[in-house]
Amino acid sequence: MKGSAYVWAMAGMLDFRSPEFIENPYPTYALLRDEQPFWFEPHSRHVYISRYADIKAVLLNERFVSDRTDEQLGRLPAGTSSTCLRRVLHDRLMMTDGEEHRSVRRQVSWAFTAAQVRTYRDLVRASLAEAVEPIEWSGPVDVLRQIALPVPSQVILTILGFDEGDHDSLRLWTDEFYEWLAS
């Protein structure tokens, strides 16, 4: 396995979505740590960093920032006003760094304490049951689309107080928005 995975990684052909990787990713993780600790994955255009010390160094280095607001707004069609969208993006956790990031994180951290998360148990179970109940288990199951994406979304939207009738629309809008951000 090590030899073929190394060749795939070097040729840019290592596929984190392959059945082999999904079944047992650990040999690949070890390979990447040992042989290719910084790896560019051409399909997603992401850089993967596989060693703790390297990850920590990147996260603490100001050259690697999350504030991509100007980059994203620069892709708007010519003549489009970015004022409203700039207000929406400027204080998002994923789009901030440093003290601004810590400030935003402090505002929401109460919702993620161990005690608070325990209060979500029944909501999570109900959301999971709702997602799992209609699945036809005798055929293929798209776990990501049918469970892993809708359940956290439903839980978060409920915690934030959005009406259940608005969840599908908000999810669609959010998916489209983050797809645009990632493009």
Disulfide bonds with the S-S distance in Angstrom:
none
